[in-house]
Amino acid sequence: MDRYARWTALLEVLAESGRISVEDAADRLDVSQATIRRDFDQLAQQQMITRTRGGAVASAVSYDLPLRYKSAKRAPEKQRIGSAAAALVTPGMVVGINGGTTTTEVARALATRPDLAAGTTGDGTALTIVTNALNIANELIVRPHVKLVVTGGVVRPQSYELIGPLATGILRDLMLDVAFLGVDAVDVALGAAAHNEGEAAINQLMAARARRIVIVADSSKLGQHAFARICPIDRVHTLVTDSTANEELTHKFSTAGVEVIRV
């Protein structure tokens, strides 16, 4: 287990229980206590935790796990989902992508598709990508076959997403062929949702400007609920998830008219 994977696991335990000892953490992650002490010290330096005698407690502020710590979780599933979702894109499309670990994999798959790079149009681009995620923009900016449009807005450090009123102006003037949306939860009755209301508001607008909405979500997000709704399930055209998703649950999405792709 690499450092970021350990940090992700430690932060998740602290988010659930509020505290953990060095000994308990070492046993859980099957590493030495010296390694855990170094991890705790480094997380404390980043103000992610508060160091205590013999362990650590969650910081006084409430936080969502930053994107760089989330990325190690379910990585193979997210890569498969990203590749399958990217296969839905054809040259010339205008594609919207919000922030998140799974949508980052969609962007990476689009960036490396050789047929898209070869199928450039007269202006030298094969597709247009509109995103409010700075990390995605950073990866795509060096791809000559991609016309990149980045919304304005205020950065949310946990997800690298631009949110707020400054992010809405550009989206209101654009039309998207397809929007790939990463979500915190998606449920047949409750729809797609996010924990943060600022992210949800931008995602709502991106969905409203899209002819087709594709939710990309690993199986842990299915049947769950979150604070702020992005869109009802009848607005979702396709759900791309991993092969471990509960078949009874995915059948409910299919019955509701959503195309389900399991990879």
N, C-alpha and C positions, 0 to 999 in steps of 0.2 A: 504494500500500500504506500503510495507516494505521499508527499507532505500535504498537498491540497486535499487529497482524499481523507487523510487523517483529520485535517482541520474541519472539513465538512462534517465528518462524523461527530467530532467534539462539539461543534457549534449546535448541531441538531440535538444532541443530548442535553446541552445546557438550555436550549430553547424549550425543551419539554419538562426538564426536572429542576432547572434553576441552578444546580450545582453538581460538581463531580470531583472526586478525589483523584490524585495522581495514580494511586494503586488501582482503583476501579477502572480508570481510563486505560491504563496499561493492560489490564486483563481483557477488557472489551476489544481492544484493537490488536492484541497480541504483539506488543512492542515493549521495549524496555521503559522503566520509569524515567530514566534519563532523557529518552526521546520525548516523552510526554511533558516533562518539565520544560524542555526547550520549546515545544509547541505552545505550551501555556504562556511562556515568556514572550514569544513572538506575537501571539494573538493579543496579549495584554498591551504590547507596544502599539498595536493598531487600534486599540481601544474597543476591541471586539468582546473582550471578557475582562473581569476583574480578578486579579490573582489573590489567592488566600493562602494561609499556611497549610500546606499539604494538598492544595487543589485549586479550584477556580469556581467562580460563580458568574452567572450571566450579568452583563453590564446593566447599569441602572436604566438605560434607554432601551425601548423596544425596537427590535430590528428584524428585518427580513435578511436571509442569507444573501450576501452579495453574489453577483453572477459568477465571479471567478471561483467561488467555493462550491456553487451548485453544479458547475460544469462536469465534475468528476462523477456525479451520480447518474446511473443508468446511461452511461456514455454510449455503449454499443447499440442500445435500443434507439437512442436519439439519432445516431448516425444513420441507422437503417430508415427511420422515419424521414429524416432529411432527404435522403436519396430518393425515396418513393415519392415524396411530395414534389421534389424538383422535377421528376419525370413528367409531371402534369403540365409543365410549362413548354410552350412552343416559341420559336423565334418571332420577334416582333411584339411580344406581349408587354404590357405595363403591369408590373408586379409590386404589390405592397407587402412589406414584411415588418412586423413589430419586433420588439426586443424579447430576448429569452434564450435559453440554452438550446432548445429544440429548433427554433427559427434560425439560430446561428448556423446550425447544421444544414438547414435548407439553403441558406445563402452560400455556404461553402460548396454544397453540391452543385448549385447553379453556376458558381464561379469556375468550376473545374469541368463542366460538361463540354467535351470537345466539339460536339455538334453545334452548340451555341456559339462557341468561339469561331467556328468556321462559317457559320451562317449569318455573317454581318450584313447589314443593309447599306444603303448608299452613304449614310453618315458614319459608317464604321462601327455601329453598335448592333447587337443582336437582340437586346431587350433593355427595357427601362425598369429600374428598381427604385421604389420609393420606400424610405425607411425612416423611423424616428429613433433608431438604435445606433449609437456612436461606434460601438465595437463592430457592428456589421458594416457600417459605412467604411470603417478603417480597413477592413479586409477586402472590400469590393473596389476601393478607389484605384487600385493598381491594375484592375481588369479592363483592358481597352475595349472589349466587346460589350461592356455594361455602361449604360447611361445612368448615372447615379443622382438621385434627388434626395436630399436630406431635409426634413422638416426643421423648423426652428423650435424653440422651447427652452425650458429649464431642465438641466440634467438631474435625473434621479440616480444617485450613485449606486444603489443596490442592483439596478438592472441596466445601467448605461442608457436608459431611454430618455428622450426629450419629451416633456409633458407640459401641461399648462396652456393658457390662452395663446401664447406665442407659437405653439405648435399646430394650431388649427387652421390658420390662414391659408397655408399652401394646400392642405388636404381638401379644403372646401372647393378649390378650383381645379381639382384633378379627377380623372376617371381611371379606375383600375380594372384591368381584365380579371385579376384574381388577387385576393388578399390571403396571405398565410399568417394565421394568428396563433401564437403561443398563448396558452391560458394557464391559470392556476387551478381551474376546475371546469368540468363540462358535464352537464346532466341533462337527461331527456326532458324533465319537467322544468328545471331552473335555467337551462341554457348555458352559455359560456360566460365565465366570470373571472375576475382578477381580485387579488387581495387589496390592491391599491386603487383608490378611486380615480387618481390622476391618470394612471396607465389605462384604466378601463375607459375613460372618456375619450382618449385618443384612439383606442382600439375600436370604440363605437363608431367614430367618424370614419376610420379606415374601412370598416365593414360596410358602412352606408355608401361609400364611394365605389364599392367593388361589385362587379357583375357576378363573381363567384367567390364564396367564402370557404376556405379550407382550414379546418382546425388541425393543428399538429400537436399531439399530446400523448405522452406515454401512458401506460395503463394505470399508473397510480393516480392520474387526474380524473379518470372516468368515474361518474357517479358521485363526485364530490361537489361541494358548494363553496363559494367564496363571497366576499363582502359586496363587490360591485359588479353588476351584470354588464356584459359586453353586448350580447345579442341573444334573442330567443333561439331555440333549436330549429324553428322553421325557417330561419335565415341561413342556416348552415347547409352547404351543399355536400361537403365531403369531410370525413374524419379520418385522419391517418394516425394509426396507433401501432403498438407492438403486438407480437403474436401471443404474448402472455395475457392479454386482456380477456376478461371473463366473457365467455361466449353468450351467456344469457344477457349480459349487459349490452354487448355490442349489437345483439339482435334487437334490443329495444330501440337503439339508434336507427337501425335499418328500417324497422317498422315505422318510425317517425319520418321516414323519407330521406335519411342521410345515407349517402354512399360511404360505406366503411371499408377502409383499406388496412389490412393487418399485415405487418412485415416482421 
